[in-house]
Amino acid sequence: MKNTDHHKAFLQNNNVLAVFTGHHAYVSGTWYDIPHQPSTWNYMSVHAKGIIRFLDEAALVEVLRMTTLHFEDYNPQSETIFDNLPPAYTQKLMKAIVAFEIEIQEVDTVFKLSQDRDAKSYENIIARLRIRGEAGQAIAAEMDKRTREVFKDDVVLD
C-alpha cells in the first residue's frame, strides 16, 4: 500500500529481502534423546535479496489484471476480475496501491531441519513429525532424505 511505513522505508532504501516459506513444523523438546532442552521449529525457506523498483500506473493495471484473472481461474466472465469492475471503483482503489518488481541479486535456501541433533533424537523427530499432518510429513520426508548427509561421519539410520 502506498504511504505505509514499509513503502516510505523502501523509497529511502531500495534493498529488500523477500522470504518464501515452505513447509514448517513445531519440534517438541520432549522428542529429543536428552531431555530438558527447549523446543524449536523446523522449516525450509528461500531468501531472495535484491533491489525493489516501484512501477507506474500502467504496470499496476497489468498486475491487477493478471492477478485477478489468475485467482479467478482465468474466467473472463467473473464479476471480480479487474476488467469487469467499475472503472470509478478501480481508480479509487489504485490510488492506495503500488506495484513493484524486485531485481534478484542473491538467492539462499535456508533449511533448519534438526541437523544439529544426535542420531537418536533425529530419528525420534522424524517419527513424531510423520504423524503430525501434511506439514509435519513433508518436513519428516525431507529430513529422512538428508539422513545420510547429516550423519555421514556417524552411524547411518536405516
DSSP file (Angstrom, degrees, kcal/mol; ACC not computed):
  #  RESIDUE AA STRUCTURE BP1 BP2  ACC     N-H-->O    O-->H-N    N-H-->O    O-->H-N    TCO  KAPPA ALPHA  PHI   PSI    X-CA   Y-CA   Z-CA
    1    1 A M    >         0   0    0      0, 0.0     3,-1.0     0, 0.0     6,-0.3   0.000 360.0 360.0 360.0 141.6    0.0    0.0    0.0
    2    2 A K  T 3   +     0   0    0     94,-2.3     3,-0.1     1,-0.2     4,-0.1  -0.345 360.0  16.5 -66.2 149.0    1.2    3.5   -0.8
    3    3 A N  T 3  S+     0   0    0      1,-0.2    -1,-0.2     2,-0.1     2,-0.2   0.655  88.5 132.5  63.5  20.6    2.2    5.7    2.1
    4    4 A T  S <> S-     0   0    0     -3,-1.0     4,-2.6     1,-0.1     5,-0.2  -0.497  75.0-102.6 -87.1 169.5    2.7    3.0    4.6
    5    5 A D  H  > S+     0   0    0      1,-0.2     4,-2.3     2,-0.2     5,-0.2   0.893 123.7  51.1 -59.9 -38.7    5.8    2.8    6.8
    6    6 A H  H  > S+     0   0    0      2,-0.2     4,-2.5     1,-0.2    -1,-0.2   0.941 110.2  47.8 -64.0 -46.8    7.1    0.0    4.6
    7    7 A H  H  > S+     0   0    0     -6,-0.3     4,-1.5     1,-0.2    -2,-0.2   0.930 113.4  47.9 -59.7 -46.4    6.5    1.9    1.4
    8    8 A K  H  X S+     0   0    0     -4,-2.6     4,-1.0     1,-0.2    -1,-0.2   0.893 110.8  51.6 -63.1 -39.9    8.2    5.0    2.8
    9    9 A A  H >X S+     0   0    0     -4,-2.3     4,-2.1     1,-0.2     3,-0.5   0.905 108.6  50.8 -64.1 -41.2   11.2    3.0    4.0
   10   10 A F  H 3< S+     0   0    0     -4,-2.5    -1,-0.2     1,-0.2    -2,-0.2   0.777 103.3  59.3 -69.7 -24.9   11.7    1.4    0.6
   11   11 A L  H 3< S+     0   0    0     -4,-1.5    -1,-0.2    -5,-0.2    -2,-0.2   0.820 113.1  39.5 -67.9 -29.2   11.6    4.8   -1.0
   12   12 A Q  H << S+     0   0    0     -4,-1.0     2,-0.4    -3,-0.5    -2,-0.2   0.775 132.5  21.1 -87.9 -30.3   14.6    5.7    1.2
   13   13 A N     <  -     0   0    0     -4,-2.1    -1,-0.3    -5,-0.1    -2,-0.0  -0.912  62.0-168.4-144.4 109.8   16.4    2.3    0.9
   14   14 A N        +     0   0    0     -2,-0.4    38,-2.8    -3,-0.2     2,-0.4   0.305  51.9 114.2 -88.4  10.6   15.6    0.0   -2.1
   15   15 A N  E     -A   51   0A   0     36,-0.2     2,-0.3    34,-0.0    36,-0.2  -0.682  46.2-179.8 -80.1 131.1   17.4   -3.1   -0.7
   16   16 A V  E     -A   50   0A   0     34,-2.7    34,-2.2    -2,-0.4     2,-0.4  -0.919  28.5-153.8-133.4 157.7   14.9   -5.9    0.1
   17   17 A L  E     -A   49   0A   0     -2,-0.3     2,-0.5    32,-0.2    32,-0.2  -0.980  14.5-165.4-127.3 117.1   14.8   -9.4    1.4
   18   18 A A  E     -A   48   0A   0     30,-3.1    30,-3.0    -2,-0.4     2,-0.5  -0.911   6.5-158.0-103.6 127.6   11.9  -11.5    0.3
   19   19 A V  E     -A   47   0A   0     -2,-0.5     2,-0.6    28,-0.2    28,-0.2  -0.926   5.5-167.0-111.2 122.3   11.3  -14.7    2.3
   20   20 A F  E     -A   46   0A   0     26,-2.9    26,-2.3    -2,-0.5     2,-0.3  -0.933  15.0-153.9-108.8 112.4    9.4  -17.5    0.7
   21   21 A T  E     -A   45   0A   0     -2,-0.6    24,-0.2    24,-0.2     3,-0.1  -0.655  12.8-175.4 -93.1 142.9    8.4  -20.1    3.3
   22   22 A G  E     -     0   0A   0     22,-2.8    -1,-0.1     1,-0.4    23,-0.1  -0.099  53.3 -26.7-105.9-150.7    7.8  -23.7    2.6
   23   23 A H  E     +     0   0A   0     -2,-0.1    21,-1.3    20,-0.1    -1,-0.4  -0.306  64.8 178.3 -62.9 148.6    6.6  -26.4    5.0
   24   24 A H  E     -A   43   0A   0     19,-0.2     2,-0.3    -3,-0.1    19,-0.2  -0.983   6.8-172.5-150.7 155.1    7.4  -25.9    8.7
   25   25 A A  E     -A   42   0A   0     17,-2.5    17,-2.9    -2,-0.3     2,-0.2  -0.995  27.7-110.9-155.1 143.2    6.7  -27.8   11.9
   26   26 A Y  E     -A   41   0A   0     -2,-0.3     2,-0.5    15,-0.2    15,-0.2  -0.503  27.3-157.0 -69.3 138.5    7.0  -27.5   15.6
   27   27 A V  E     -A   40   0A   0     13,-2.6    13,-2.7    -2,-0.2     2,-0.2  -0.965  11.8-140.9-123.1 112.7    9.5  -29.8   17.2
   28   28 A S    >   -     0   0    0     -2,-0.5     3,-1.9    11,-0.2     4,-0.2  -0.486  11.4-134.8 -74.4 137.6    9.0  -30.6   20.9
   29   29 A G  G >  S+     0   0    0      1,-0.3     3,-1.3    -2,-0.2     8,-0.2   0.708 103.2  72.2 -61.4 -19.6   12.0  -30.8   23.2
   30   30 A T  G 3  S+     0   0    0      1,-0.2    -1,-0.3     5,-0.1    -2,-0.0   0.638  86.6  65.0 -71.4 -11.9   10.4  -33.9   24.6
   31   31 A W  G <  S+     0   0    0     -3,-1.9    -1,-0.2     3,-0.1    -2,-0.2   0.583  82.4  99.8 -85.2 -10.1   11.2  -35.7   21.4
   32   32 A Y  S <  S-     0   0    0     -3,-1.3     4,-0.1    -4,-0.2     5,-0.0  -0.416  78.1-128.8 -77.7 152.2   15.0  -35.4   22.0
   33   33 A D  S    S+     0   0    0      1,-0.2    -1,-0.1    -2,-0.1    -3,-0.0   0.849 103.0  54.8 -66.6 -34.5   17.0  -38.2   23.4
   34   34 A I  S    S-     0   0    0     -5,-0.0    -1,-0.2     1,-0.0     3,-0.1  -0.904  90.1-142.7-102.7 115.6   18.4  -35.9   26.0
   35   35 A P  S    S+     0   0    0      0, 0.0    -5,-0.1     0, 0.0    -2,-0.1  -0.051  70.6  52.3 -72.4 176.7   15.5  -34.2   28.0
   36   36 A H  S    S+     0   0    0      1,-0.3    -6,-0.1    -4,-0.1    -7,-0.0   0.862  75.2 125.3  65.3  41.9   15.3  -30.7   29.3
   37   37 A Q        -     0   0    0     -8,-0.2    -1,-0.3    -3,-0.1    -5,-0.1  -0.940  65.4 -97.6-122.4 150.5   16.2  -28.9   26.1
   38   38 A P        -     0   0    0      0, 0.0     2,-0.0     0, 0.0    -1,-0.0  -0.261  35.4-113.3 -68.9 153.1   14.0  -26.2   24.5
   39   39 A S        -     0   0    0      1,-0.1     2,-0.2   -11,-0.1   -11,-0.2  -0.272  38.5-175.8 -73.0 169.1   11.6  -26.9   21.8
   40   40 A T  E     -A   27   0A   0    -13,-2.7   -13,-2.6    -2,-0.0     2,-0.4  -0.782  23.4-106.7-150.8-168.8   12.2  -25.5   18.3
   41   41 A W  E     -A   26   0A   0    -15,-0.2     2,-0.4    -2,-0.2   -15,-0.2  -1.000  19.7-151.3-135.0 131.2   10.7  -25.1   14.8
   42   42 A N  E     +A   25   0A   0    -17,-2.9   -17,-2.5    -2,-0.4     2,-0.3  -0.838  29.5 158.2-100.9 143.1   11.9  -26.9   11.7
   43   43 A Y  E     -AB  24 112A   0     69,-2.0    69,-2.6    -2,-0.4     2,-0.4  -0.984  35.5-142.5-158.2 164.4   11.5  -25.1    8.3
   44   44 A M  E     + B   0 111A   0    -21,-1.3   -22,-2.8    -2,-0.3     2,-0.3  -0.999  34.3 156.0-131.9 130.6   12.5  -24.8    4.7
   45   45 A S  E     -AB  21 110A   0     65,-2.4    65,-3.1    -2,-0.4     2,-0.4  -0.954  35.3-132.2-149.2 167.6   12.6  -21.4    3.1
   46   46 A V  E     -AB  20 109A   0    -26,-2.3   -26,-2.9    -2,-0.3     2,-0.5  -0.994  16.7-157.3-123.7 130.8   14.1  -19.4    0.3
   47   47 A H  E     -AB  19 108A   0     61,-3.3    61,-2.7    -2,-0.4     2,-0.6  -0.945   7.6-168.9-110.6 121.8   15.6  -15.9    0.9
   48   48 A A  E     -AB  18 107A   0    -30,-3.0   -30,-3.1    -2,-0.5     2,-0.4  -0.947   2.4-165.5-114.1 119.0   15.8  -13.6   -2.1
   49   49 A K  E     +AB  17 106A   0     57,-2.9    56,-3.2    -2,-0.6    57,-1.8  -0.827  30.6 115.1-102.4 140.7   17.8  -10.4   -1.7
   50   50 A G  E     -AB  16 104A   0    -34,-2.2   -34,-2.7    -2,-0.4     2,-0.5  -0.930  60.0 -65.1-172.4-162.7   17.5   -7.6   -4.3
   51   51 A I  E     -AB  15 103A   0     52,-1.8    52,-2.8    -2,-0.3     2,-0.3  -0.948  39.8-141.0-115.1 127.3   16.5   -4.2   -5.3
   52   52 A I  E     - B   0 102A   0    -38,-2.8     2,-0.4    -2,-0.5    50,-0.2  -0.689  15.9-170.5 -89.4 140.2   12.9   -3.1   -5.3
   53   53 A R  E     - B   0 101A   0     48,-2.7    48,-2.2    -2,-0.3     2,-0.3  -0.998  16.9-136.9-129.7 129.3   11.5   -0.8   -8.1
   54   54 A F  E     - B   0 100A   0     -2,-0.4    46,-0.3    46,-0.2     2,-0.2  -0.668  23.5-140.7 -85.9 141.1    8.1    0.8   -8.0
   55   55 A L        -     0   0    0     44,-2.8    44,-0.4    -2,-0.3    -1,-0.0  -0.531  14.1-105.4-103.1 164.7    6.2    0.6  -11.2
   56   56 A D     >  -     0   0    0     -2,-0.2     4,-2.0    42,-0.1     3,-0.1  -0.163  41.5 -91.9 -81.7 179.6    3.9    3.1  -12.9
   57   57 A E  H  > S+     0   0    0      1,-0.2     4,-2.5     2,-0.2     5,-0.2   0.859 123.4  56.3 -64.1 -37.4    0.1    3.1  -13.2
   58   58 A A  H  > S+     0   0    0      1,-0.2     4,-1.8     2,-0.2    -1,-0.2   0.910 109.5  46.6 -62.0 -40.8    0.1    1.2  -16.5
   59   59 A A  H  > S+     0   0    0      2,-0.2     4,-2.5     1,-0.2    -1,-0.2   0.886 109.4  54.9 -67.4 -38.2    2.1   -1.6  -14.9
   60   60 A L  H  X S+     0   0    0     -4,-2.0     4,-2.7     2,-0.2     5,-0.2   0.920 106.4  51.3 -60.0 -44.2   -0.1   -1.6  -11.8
   61   61 A V  H  X S+     0   0    0     -4,-2.5     4,-2.5     1,-0.2    -1,-0.2   0.920 110.9  48.3 -58.1 -44.5   -3.2   -2.1  -14.1
   62   62 A E  H  X S+     0   0    0     -4,-1.8     4,-2.7     2,-0.2     5,-0.2   0.895 110.9  50.3 -66.0 -39.9   -1.5   -5.1  -15.7
   63   63 A V  H  X S+     0   0    0     -4,-2.5     4,-2.7     2,-0.2     5,-0.2   0.936 113.3  45.8 -62.2 -46.4   -0.5   -6.6  -12.3
   64   64 A L  H  X S+     0   0    0     -4,-2.7     4,-2.4     2,-0.2    18,-0.4   0.892 113.4  50.1 -64.8 -39.4   -4.1   -6.2  -11.1
   65   65 A R  H  X S+     0   0    0     -4,-2.5     4,-2.1    -5,-0.2    17,-0.2   0.950 115.1  42.2 -62.5 -50.5   -5.5   -7.7  -14.4
   66   66 A M  H  X S+     0   0    0     -4,-2.7     4,-2.4     1,-0.2    -2,-0.2   0.892 115.1  50.5 -66.2 -40.1   -3.1  -10.7  -14.3
   67   67 A T  H  X S+     0   0    0     -4,-2.7     4,-2.4    -5,-0.2     5,-0.2   0.934 112.0  45.3 -66.4 -46.4   -3.6  -11.3  -10.5
   68   68 A T  H  X S+     0   0    0     -4,-2.4     4,-1.2    -5,-0.2    -1,-0.2   0.901 113.8  50.1 -67.1 -38.3   -7.4  -11.2  -10.6
   69   69 A L  H  <>S+     0   0    0     -4,-2.1     5,-3.5    -5,-0.3     6,-0.4   0.933 110.6  50.5 -61.7 -45.0   -7.5  -13.4  -13.7
   70   70 A H  H ><5S+     0   0    0     -4,-2.4     3,-1.4     1,-0.2    -2,-0.2   0.949 113.6  43.0 -57.9 -51.0   -5.2  -15.9  -12.1
   71   71 A F  H 3<5S+     0   0    0     -4,-2.4    -1,-0.2     1,-0.3    -2,-0.2   0.617 110.9  55.8 -77.6 -10.7   -7.2  -16.2   -8.9
   72   72 A E  T ><5S-     0   0    0     -4,-1.2     3,-1.3    -3,-0.3    -1,-0.3   0.036 120.4-108.0-103.0  24.3  -10.5  -16.3  -10.7
   73   73 A D  T < 5 -     0   0    0     -3,-1.4    -3,-0.2     1,-0.3    -2,-0.1   0.818  64.9 -67.5  55.4  37.0   -9.2  -19.4  -12.7
   74   74 A Y  T 3 <S+     0   0    0     -5,-3.5    -1,-0.3     1,-0.2    -4,-0.1   0.813  88.6 154.3  55.7  34.2   -8.8  -17.3  -15.9
   75   75 A N    X   -     0   0    0     -3,-1.3     3,-1.6    -6,-0.4    -1,-0.2  -0.820  29.1-167.5 -92.9 102.7  -12.6  -16.9  -16.2
   76   76 A P  T 3  S+     0   0    0      0, 0.0    -1,-0.1     0, 0.0     5,-0.1   0.639  84.8  62.4 -67.6 -11.7  -13.1  -13.7  -18.1
   77   77 A Q  T 3  S+     0   0    0     -3,-0.0    -2,-0.0     3,-0.0    -3,-0.0   0.601  74.4 117.7 -87.0 -12.0  -16.8  -13.8  -17.1
   78   78 A S    X   -     0   0    0     -3,-1.6     3,-1.0    -6,-0.2     6,-0.2  -0.297  63.7-141.1 -58.7 135.8  -16.0  -13.4  -13.4
   79   79 A E  T 3  S+     0   0    0      1,-0.2    -1,-0.2     4,-0.1    -2,-0.0   0.653  96.0  57.0 -72.2 -14.6  -17.5  -10.3  -12.0
   80   80 A T  T 3  S+     0   0    0    -12,-0.1    -1,-0.2     5,-0.1     2,-0.1   0.402  75.4 109.6-104.0   4.3  -14.5   -9.7   -9.8
   81   81 A I  S X> S-     0   0    0     -3,-1.0     3,-1.6    -6,-0.2     4,-0.5  -0.480  82.6-107.7 -74.6 156.0  -11.7   -9.6  -12.4
   82   82 A F  G >4 S+     0   0    0    -18,-0.4     3,-1.5     1,-0.3     8,-0.1   0.875 116.1  53.3 -51.5 -48.1  -10.1   -6.2  -12.9
   83   83 A D  G 34 S+     0   0    0      1,-0.3    -1,-0.3   -18,-0.1    -4,-0.1   0.702 108.3  51.4 -66.8 -18.2  -11.6   -5.6  -16.3
   84   84 A N  G <4 S+     0   0    0     -3,-1.6    -1,-0.3    -6,-0.2    -2,-0.2   0.427  89.9  94.8 -99.0   0.6  -15.2   -6.3  -15.1
   85   85 A L  S << S-     0   0    0     -3,-1.5    -5,-0.1    -4,-0.5     5,-0.0  -0.642  91.9 -91.6 -88.0 150.5  -15.0   -3.9  -12.1
   86   86 A P    >>  -     0   0    0      0, 0.0     4,-2.2     0, 0.0     3,-0.6  -0.391  31.0-132.9 -61.4 131.4  -16.4   -0.4  -12.5
   87   87 A P  H 3> S+     0   0    0      0, 0.0     4,-2.7     0, 0.0     5,-0.2   0.854 105.6  56.7 -55.6 -37.8  -13.6    2.0  -13.5
   88   88 A A  H 3> S+     0   0    0      1,-0.2     4,-1.5     2,-0.2     5,-0.1   0.897 109.4  47.2 -61.6 -37.8  -14.5    4.6  -10.9
   89   89 A Y  H <> S+     0   0    0     -3,-0.6     4,-2.1     2,-0.2    -1,-0.2   0.942 113.9  45.2 -67.5 -49.2  -14.1    1.9   -8.2
   90   90 A T  H  X S+     0   0    0     -4,-2.2     4,-2.7     1,-0.2    -2,-0.2   0.880 110.7  54.2 -66.6 -37.2  -10.7    0.6   -9.5
   91   91 A Q  H  X S+     0   0    0     -4,-2.7     4,-0.8    -5,-0.2    -1,-0.2   0.895 108.7  49.6 -62.6 -39.0   -9.4    4.1  -10.0
   92   92 A K  H >< S+     0   0    0     -4,-1.5     3,-0.6    -5,-0.2     4,-0.3   0.934 114.5  44.0 -64.8 -46.1  -10.2    4.9   -6.4
   93   93 A L  H >< S+     0   0    0     -4,-2.1     3,-2.0     1,-0.2     4,-0.3   0.878 105.0  62.7 -66.6 -38.2   -8.5    1.8   -5.1
   94   94 A M  H >< S+     0   0    0     -4,-2.7     3,-0.9     1,-0.3    -1,-0.2   0.730  88.7  70.6 -63.6 -21.3   -5.5    2.1   -7.3
   95   95 A K  T << S+     0   0    0     -4,-0.8    -1,-0.3    -3,-0.6    -2,-0.2   0.747 104.2  42.1 -65.5 -21.3   -4.6    5.4   -5.5
   96   96 A A  T <  S+     0   0    0     -3,-2.0   -94,-2.3    -4,-0.3     2,-0.4   0.418 104.1  79.9-103.7  -0.2   -3.7    3.3   -2.5
   97   97 A I    <   -     0   0    0     -3,-0.9     2,-0.4    -4,-0.3   -37,-0.1  -0.870  54.9-167.2-114.2 140.8   -1.8    0.5   -4.3
   98   98 A V        -     0   0    0     -2,-0.4     2,-0.3   -38,-0.0   -42,-0.1  -0.994  12.0-146.2-125.6 131.2    1.7    0.5   -5.6
   99   99 A A        +     0   0    0     -2,-0.4   -44,-2.8   -44,-0.4     2,-0.3  -0.669  24.8 175.7 -90.5 149.8    3.1   -2.2   -8.0
  100  100 A F  E     -B   54   0A   0     -2,-0.3     2,-0.3   -46,-0.3   -46,-0.2  -0.964  21.5-154.4-148.0 164.1    6.7   -3.2   -7.7
  101  101 A E  E     -B   53   0A   0    -48,-2.2   -48,-2.7    -2,-0.3     2,-0.5  -0.956  15.2-139.7-134.6 157.1    9.3   -5.6   -9.0
  102  102 A I  E     -B   52   0A   0     -2,-0.3     2,-0.9   -50,-0.2   -50,-0.2  -0.976   5.9-145.4-122.0 124.4   12.4   -6.9   -7.4
  103  103 A E  E     -B   51   0A   0    -52,-2.8   -52,-1.8    -2,-0.5     2,-0.3  -0.793  28.9-137.2 -83.9 108.5   15.7   -7.4   -9.3
  104  104 A I  E     +B   50   0A   0     -2,-0.9   -54,-0.3   -54,-0.2     3,-0.1  -0.514  33.6 167.7 -74.0 128.2   17.0  -10.5   -7.5
  105  105 A Q  E     +     0   0A   0    -56,-3.2     2,-0.3     1,-0.4   -55,-0.2   0.611  66.8  16.4-111.7 -21.5   20.7  -10.3   -6.7
  106  106 A E  E     -B   49   0A   0    -57,-1.8   -57,-2.9     2,-0.0     2,-0.4  -0.978  58.2-164.4-155.4 138.9   21.2  -13.2   -4.4
  107  107 A V  E     -B   48   0A   0     -2,-0.3     2,-0.4   -59,-0.2   -59,-0.2  -0.995  10.3-179.4-128.7 130.2   19.2  -16.3   -3.5
  108  108 A D  E     -B   47   0A   0    -61,-2.7   -61,-3.3    -2,-0.4     2,-0.4  -0.984  19.7-142.9-127.1 138.8   19.7  -18.5   -0.5
  109  109 A T  E     -B   46   0A   0     -2,-0.4     2,-0.5   -63,-0.2   -63,-0.2  -0.849  17.1-160.3 -95.1 138.4   18.0  -21.7    0.6
  110  110 A V  E     +B   45   0A   0    -65,-3.1   -65,-2.4    -2,-0.4     2,-0.5  -0.963  12.0 177.2-125.2 115.2   17.6  -21.9    4.4
  111  111 A F  E     +B   44   0A   0     -2,-0.5     2,-0.6   -67,-0.2   -67,-0.2  -0.973  10.9 178.7-120.7 120.2   16.9  -25.3    5.9
  112  112 A K  E     +B   43   0A   0    -69,-2.6   -69,-2.0    -2,-0.5    -2,-0.0  -0.918  21.9 150.5-117.5 101.5   16.6  -25.8    9.7
  113  113 A L  S    S-     0   0    0     -2,-0.6   -71,-0.1   -71,-0.2    -1,-0.1  -0.265  73.1 -87.2-132.0  45.2   15.8  -29.5   10.0
  114  114 A S  S >  S+     0   0    0    -73,-0.2     3,-1.8     1,-0.1    11,-0.1   0.761  75.5 148.6  57.5  27.6   17.3  -30.6   13.3
  115  115 A Q  T 3   +     0   0    0      1,-0.3    -1,-0.1     7,-0.0     7,-0.0   0.604  65.0  62.4 -69.1  -8.7   20.6  -31.2   11.7
  116  116 A D  T 3  S+     0   0    0      2,-0.0    -1,-0.3     6,-0.0     2,-0.2   0.372  87.5  96.7 -94.4   4.4   22.3  -30.3   15.0
  117  117 A R  S <  S-     0   0    0     -3,-1.8     2,-0.0     1,-0.1   -85,-0.0  -0.503  81.4-100.2 -92.7 161.2   20.7  -33.2   16.9
  118  118 A D     >  -     0   0    0     -2,-0.2     4,-2.6     1,-0.1     5,-0.2  -0.303  41.4-101.2 -72.3 165.0   22.1  -36.6   17.7
  119  119 A A  H  > S+     0   0    0      1,-0.2     4,-2.3     2,-0.2     5,-0.2   0.874 120.3  49.4 -59.7 -42.4   21.1  -39.6   15.6
  120  120 A K  H  > S+     0   0    0      2,-0.2     4,-2.3     1,-0.2    -1,-0.2   0.917 113.2  46.3 -66.9 -42.2   18.5  -41.0   18.0
  121  121 A S  H  > S+     0   0    0      2,-0.2     4,-2.8     1,-0.2    -2,-0.2   0.914 111.5  53.1 -63.3 -42.4   16.8  -37.6   18.5
  122  122 A Y  H  X S+     0   0    0     -4,-2.6     4,-2.3     1,-0.2    -2,-0.2   0.918 110.2  47.3 -58.2 -45.7   16.8  -37.1   14.8
  123  123 A E  H  X S+     0   0    0     -4,-2.3     4,-2.3     2,-0.2    -1,-0.2   0.905 112.0  50.1 -63.1 -42.5   15.1  -40.4   14.3
  124  124 A N  H  X S+     0   0    0     -4,-2.3     4,-2.5     2,-0.2    -2,-0.2   0.909 109.4  51.4 -62.4 -42.4   12.6  -39.6   17.0
  125  125 A I  H  X S+     0   0    0     -4,-2.8     4,-2.7     1,-0.2     5,-0.2   0.929 109.4  49.7 -62.0 -45.9   11.8  -36.2   15.5
  126  126 A I  H  X S+     0   0    0     -4,-2.3     4,-1.9     1,-0.2    -1,-0.2   0.931 111.4  49.4 -58.3 -46.4   11.1  -37.8   12.1
  127  127 A A  H  < S+     0   0    0     -4,-2.3     4,-0.5     1,-0.2    -2,-0.2   0.909 113.4  45.8 -61.6 -42.6    8.8  -40.4   13.6
  128  128 A R  H >< S+     0   0    0     -4,-2.5     3,-1.0     1,-0.2    -1,-0.2   0.889 111.6  51.4 -68.7 -38.9    6.8  -37.8   15.5
  129  129 A L  H >< S+     0   0    0     -4,-2.7     3,-2.0     1,-0.2    -1,-0.2   0.835  97.2  68.1 -68.3 -31.2    6.6  -35.5   12.5
  130  130 A R  T 3< S+     0   0    0     -4,-1.9    -1,-0.2     1,-0.3     3,-0.2   0.741 103.9  44.7 -60.2 -22.2    5.2  -38.3   10.3
  131  131 A I  T <  S+     0   0    0     -3,-1.0    -1,-0.3    -4,-0.5    -2,-0.2   0.160  93.9  84.3-107.6  18.2    2.0  -38.3   12.4
  132  132 A R  S <> S-     0   0    0     -3,-2.0     4,-0.7     1,-0.4     3,-0.2  -0.089  97.3 -94.1-115.2  35.0    1.5  -34.6   12.6
  133  133 A G  H  >  -     0   0    0     -3,-0.2     4,-2.7     1,-0.2    -1,-0.4  -0.199  63.7 -41.9  87.0-177.5   -0.3  -33.7    9.3
  134  134 A E  H  > S+     0   0    0      1,-0.2     4,-2.3     2,-0.2    -1,-0.2   0.887 134.1  46.5 -58.1 -47.4    0.8  -32.6    5.9
  135  135 A A  H  > S+     0   0    0      1,-0.2     4,-2.4     2,-0.2    -1,-0.2   0.935 114.7  47.3 -64.6 -45.4    3.5  -30.1    7.0
  136  136 A G  H  X S+     0   0    0     -4,-0.7     4,-2.7     1,-0.2    -2,-0.2   0.903 112.0  50.8 -60.8 -41.6    5.0  -32.5    9.5
  137  137 A Q  H  X S+     0   0    0     -4,-2.7     4,-2.5     2,-0.2    -1,-0.2   0.887 109.6  50.2 -64.6 -39.3    5.0  -35.2    7.0
  138  138 A A  H  X S+     0   0    0     -4,-2.3     4,-2.1    -5,-0.2    -2,-0.2   0.912 112.7  46.1 -66.1 -42.3    6.8  -33.0    4.4
  139  139 A I  H  X S+     0   0    0     -4,-2.4     4,-2.7     2,-0.2    -2,-0.2   0.922 112.7  50.8 -65.2 -43.4    9.4  -32.0    7.0
  140  140 A A  H  X S+     0   0    0     -4,-2.7     4,-2.8     1,-0.2    -2,-0.2   0.911 109.6  50.7 -60.4 -42.7    9.9  -35.6    8.0
  141  141 A A  H  X S+     0   0    0     -4,-2.5     4,-2.2     2,-0.2    -1,-0.2   0.908 111.6  47.2 -63.1 -41.9   10.3  -36.7    4.4
  142  142 A E  H  X S+     0   0    0     -4,-2.1     4,-1.4     2,-0.2    -2,-0.2   0.913 112.9  48.9 -66.7 -41.4   12.9  -34.0    3.8
  143  143 A M  H  X S+     0   0    0     -4,-2.7     4,-0.6     1,-0.2     3,-0.3   0.919 109.8  52.4 -61.8 -42.8   14.8  -34.9    7.0
  144  144 A D  H >< S+     0   0    0     -4,-2.8     3,-1.1     1,-0.2     4,-0.4   0.910 107.4  52.0 -59.7 -43.3   14.7  -38.6    6.0
  145  145 A K  H 3< S+     0   0    0     -4,-2.2     3,-0.3     1,-0.2     4,-0.2   0.810 112.7  46.3 -61.8 -29.9   16.2  -37.8    2.6
  146  146 A R  H 3X S+     0   0    0     -4,-1.4     4,-2.7    -3,-0.3     5,-0.3   0.438  81.5 102.1 -94.0  -0.5   19.0  -35.9    4.3
  147  147 A T  H <X S+     0   0    0     -3,-1.1     4,-2.6    -4,-0.6    -1,-0.2   0.904  81.8  47.3 -53.3 -50.6   19.8  -38.5    6.9
  148  148 A R  H  4 S+     0   0    0     -4,-0.4    -1,-0.2    -3,-0.3     6,-0.2   0.875 114.6  47.6 -62.5 -37.3   22.9  -39.9    5.2
  149  149 A E  H >4 S+     0   0    0     -4,-0.2     3,-1.0    -3,-0.2    -1,-0.2   0.918 113.4  47.1 -68.9 -42.9   24.3  -36.4    4.6
  150  150 A V  H 3< S+     0   0    0     -4,-2.7     3,-0.3     1,-0.2    -2,-0.2   0.879 124.2  31.9 -66.2 -39.1   23.6  -35.3    8.2
  151  151 A F  T >< S+     0   0    0     -4,-2.6     3,-1.3    -5,-0.3    -1,-0.2  -0.102  75.5 130.3-111.9  34.9   25.2  -38.3    9.8
  152  152 A K  T <  S+     0   0    0     -3,-1.0    -1,-0.2     1,-0.3    -2,-0.1   0.776  81.9  41.0 -62.0 -26.4   27.8  -39.1    7.2
  153  153 A D  T 3  S+     0   0    0     -3,-0.3    -1,-0.3    -4,-0.2     2,-0.2   0.454 118.1  53.4 -98.4  -1.4   30.5  -39.4    9.9
  154  154 A D  S <  S-     0   0    0     -3,-1.3     2,-0.3    -6,-0.2    -3,-0.1  -0.425 108.1 -54.8-115.8-169.7   28.2  -41.3   12.3
  155  155 A V        -     0   0    0     -2,-0.2     2,-0.4     1,-0.1    -1,-0.1  -0.549  57.4-128.2 -68.5 131.9   26.0  -44.4   12.3
  156  156 A V        -     0   0    0     -2,-0.3     2,-0.2    -4,-0.1    -8,-0.1  -0.727  19.6-127.8 -86.6 130.6   23.6  -44.1    9.4
  157  157 A L              0   0    0     -2,-0.4    -9,-0.1     1,-0.1    -6,-0.1  -0.536 360.0 360.0 -76.0 141.1   20.0  -44.7   10.4
  158  158 A D              0   0    0     -2,-0.2    -1,-0.1     0, 0.0    -2,-0.0   0.344 360.0 360.0-119.5 360.0   18.0  -47.3    8.4
